[in-house]
Amino acid sequence: MRLKDKVALITGGGSGIGKASCLLFAKEGAKVVVVDLKQESAEATADEIRNAGGDARAFAADVSKAKDAEGMVRFAEEQYGALHVAFNNAGVFHPDDESVTTTSEEIWDMVIDVNLKGVFFGCKYQIPALLRAGGGSIINTASFVAVMGAAVPQIAYTASKGGVLAMTREIAVEFARQNIRANSLCPGPVETPLLAELLADPARRQRRLVHIPPGRFARAEEMANAALFLASDESSFVNGTSFLVDGGITAAYITPE
């Protein structure tokens, strides 16, 4: 088992990439703290892990609130005695997040608060816990749009994910000699309930799909596999990277017909 004797905290664990990662990490031997905005969603994932013979606890937190971020880390240490892996995956994408000229300040603030400040708060309280455990791995979910412009304007989301990328690099450098690694996971579009809701309009969906060389969106399980690599000791010399798992979007100039 690749995460045997490890304690992992995963935010956004109630659905999508977060849920898939919780299930996979538990299968690989980790004790998992499932964090989600909704307690019932976190409990559902934790129940699924326990029903499969794994070990998990649920915790409700708004990652954009410092008190909640501090509380989830304290909960992990109280429940399991340590923290070894932190996957800051919770995020939002608002349908009214559009061009820089049309996106409201309210939408900007909400997206930045969750996607960027939420990762900042996570790292702020996770790093001391990782140090107490002798080191560990931090994985922060960014996006392929952190390294290239989005085909469809989404200014707050893109800016927030670019911030995650830069912040993660700085954390990686600062704590490398204290046995902490920090990497950004940069997914391409993933087939999740959130994406399905946003792209219910077939034309809007196709506008994104046309840019993906394999001609399909990623599966949450594919992102979980990438996160597992970054969490495990197999990536022991991987630090400060932007791990692109995008099906080749960032490699393509013209997508195939």
C-alpha positions in Angstrom: 0.0 0.0 0.0 1.4 3.3 -1.1 0.1 5.4 1.8 0.3 2.9 4.6 0.5 4.5 8.1 -0.2 8.0 6.6 -2.8 10.4 7.6 -4.3 12.4 4.8 -6.6 15.5 4.9 -8.5 16.2 1.7 -10.7 19.2 1.2 -13.6 19.2 -1.2 -13.9 15.5 -0.3 -17.7 15.3 -0.8 -17.6 15.1 -4.6 -15.5 15.1 -7.8 -11.8 14.9 -7.6 -11.8 15.2 -3.8 -14.1 12.3 -3.3 -12.3 10.1 -5.8 -9.0 11.0 -4.0 -10.4 10.2 -0.6 -11.5 6.7 -1.8 -8.2 6.0 -3.5 -6.0 7.2 -0.6 -8.0 5.1 1.8 -7.6 2.1 -0.5 -3.9 2.7 -0.5 -3.8 2.5 3.3 -4.2 6.1 4.4 -6.4 7.2 7.3 -8.4 10.0 5.7 -10.0 13.1 7.0 -12.7 14.0 4.6 -13.4 17.8 4.6 -16.3 19.4 2.8 -18.4 22.5 3.1 -21.4 20.2 3.8 -21.2 17.8 6.7 -23.5 15.3 5.0 -21.4 15.2 1.9 -18.2 14.6 4.0 -20.0 11.9 6.0 -21.2 10.1 2.9 -17.6 9.8 1.6 -16.3 8.7 5.0 -19.1 6.2 5.3 -18.2 4.8 1.8 -14.6 4.4 2.9 -15.5 2.7 6.2 -18.0 0.4 4.5 -15.1 -0.7 2.2 -12.9 -1.5 5.3 -11.0 1.8 5.4 -10.5 4.4 8.1 -12.0 7.9 7.7 -13.5 10.8 9.6 -15.7 13.6 8.3 -15.3 17.3 9.1 -17.3 20.3 7.8 -15.3 23.4 7.0 -15.5 26.5 4.9 -11.9 26.7 3.8 -12.1 30.4 3.2 -12.5 30.9 7.0 -9.3 30.8 9.0 -11.1 29.3 12.0 -12.4 26.4 10.0 -9.1 25.7 8.3 -7.4 25.7 11.7 -10.2 23.4 13.1 -9.8 20.8 10.3 -6.1 20.4 11.0 -6.7 20.2 14.8 -9.4 17.6 14.2 -7.0 15.5 12.1 -4.3 15.5 14.8 -6.9 14.8 17.5 -8.4 11.9 15.6 -5.2 10.3 14.3 -2.3 11.9 16.1 -0.5 13.3 13.1 -0.9 14.7 9.6 1.3 13.5 6.7 -0.5 14.5 3.5 -2.6 17.6 2.8 -4.6 17.9 -0.4 -6.1 21.3 -0.7 -8.6 20.6 -3.4 -11.8 22.5 -2.5 -12.7 25.1 -5.1 -15.5 27.0 -6.8 -16.3 28.0 -10.4 -19.1 30.5 -10.7 -21.2 30.8 -13.9 -21.0 34.6 -13.7 -17.2 34.6 -13.6 -16.6 36.0 -17.1 -14.5 38.7 -18.7 -12.5 41.2 -16.6 -14.8 43.9 -17.9 -18.0 42.2 -16.8 -17.2 40.1 -13.7 -18.5 41.8 -10.5 -16.4 42.5 -7.5 -18.7 40.2 -5.5 -18.0 37.2 -7.8 -14.3 38.1 -7.9 -14.1 38.2 -4.1 -16.0 34.9 -3.6 -13.9 32.9 -6.1 -10.6 34.3 -4.8 -11.6 33.7 -1.2 -12.3 30.0 -1.7 -9.8 29.1 -4.4 -6.8 31.1 -3.3 -7.3 32.3 0.3 -8.7 28.8 1.1 -5.4 27.2 0.0 -3.4 29.8 1.9 -5.3 29.0 5.1 -5.0 25.3 4.5 -1.2 25.6 4.1 -0.9 28.0 7.0 -2.3 25.5 9.5 -1.2 22.3 7.8 2.5 23.1 7.6 3.0 23.2 11.4 1.2 19.9 11.7 3.4 18.4 9.0 6.5 19.6 10.8 5.3 18.0 14.0 4.9 14.7 12.1 8.5 15.0 10.7 7.5 16.2 7.2 5.0 15.3 4.5 3.4 16.3 1.2 1.2 19.2 0.3 -0.9 19.0 -2.9 -2.7 22.1 -4.0 -5.2 22.0 -6.9 -4.5 24.6 -9.5 -5.6 24.2 -13.1 -4.2 24.1 -16.7 -5.6 27.7 -17.0 -2.9 28.8 -14.5 -0.3 28.3 -17.3 -2.3 29.5 -20.3 -5.3 31.7 -21.1 -8.8 30.1 -20.9 -10.7 29.6 -24.2 -13.8 31.0 -22.4 -13.3 34.1 -20.2 -13.3 33.2 -16.4 -11.1 35.9 -15.0 -11.4 35.3 -11.2 -11.0 31.5 -11.6 -7.9 31.9 -13.8 -6.4 34.4 -11.5 -7.1 32.3 -8.4 -5.4 29.3 -9.9 -2.4 31.3 -11.1 -2.0 32.4 -7.5 -2.2 28.9 -6.2 0.7 28.0 -8.6 2.9 30.8 -7.4 2.1 30.3 -3.8 2.9 26.6 -4.0 6.3 27.2 -5.5 7.2 29.6 -2.7 6.1 27.1 0.0 8.0 24.3 -1.8 11.2 26.3 -1.6 10.8 27.6 1.9 10.1 24.2 3.5 12.1 21.8 1.3 14.9 21.4 3.9 12.3 20.6 6.6 11.1 17.5 4.7 8.0 19.1 3.3 7.2 18.9 -0.4 4.6 21.1 -2.1 3.3 20.6 -5.6 0.4 21.9 -7.7 -1.9 19.5 -9.5 -3.1 21.2 -12.7 -6.1 19.3 -14.1 -7.7 19.9 -17.5 -11.5 19.9 -17.5 -12.8 17.0 -15.4 -16.2 15.3 -15.8 -17.7 16.3 -12.4 -21.2 17.3 -11.2 -20.0 20.9 -11.1 -18.8 20.9 -14.7 -21.9 19.1 -15.9 -24.1 21.8 -14.3 -22.0 24.6 -15.8 -21.9 23.0 -19.2 -25.5 21.8 -19.5 -25.8 23.8 -22.7 -24.4 21.5 -25.4 -22.9 24.4 -27.4 -21.0 25.7 -24.3 -19.8 22.2 -23.6 -18.6 21.7 -27.1 -16.7 25.0 -27.0 -14.5 23.6 -24.3 -14.4 20.0 -25.6 -13.0 21.0 -29.0 -9.7 22.1 -27.4 -9.0 18.8 -25.7 -6.8 16.5 -27.9 -8.3 13.2 -26.7 -11.8 14.5 -27.4 -13.2 14.0 -23.9 -13.1 15.4 -20.4 -10.9 13.8 -17.7 -12.4 11.5 -15.1 -12.1 12.4 -11.4 -10.3 9.0 -10.8 -7.6 10.1 -13.3 -6.9 13.1 -11.2 -6.9 11.1 -8.0 -4.2 8.8 -9.4 -2.0 11.8 -10.1 -2.6 13.2 -6.6 -1.8 9.7 -5.2 1.6 9.9 -6.9 2.3 13.3 -5.4 1.2 12.1 -2.0 3.3 9.0 -2.0 7.0 8.5 -1.4 7.3 7.6 -5.0 7.5 11.3 -5.7 10.0 12.0 -2.9 12.2 14.3 -5.2 9.2 16.0 -6.8 8.9 19.5 -5.3 7.6 22.8 -6.5 6.2 21.4 -9.7 3.1 22.3 -11.8 1.9 18.8 -12.5 -0.2 19.1 -15.6 -2.8 16.4 -16.1 -4.7 17.9 -19.0 -4.8 15.4 -21.8 -2.4 17.5 -23.8 -4.3 20.7 -23.9 -1.3 22.8 -23.1 0.8 21.0 -25.7 -1.6 21.6 -28.5 -1.5 24.4 -31.0 -4.4 23.1 -33.2 -6.5 20.3 -31.9 -7.2 17.3 -34.3 -10.5 17.0 -36.1 
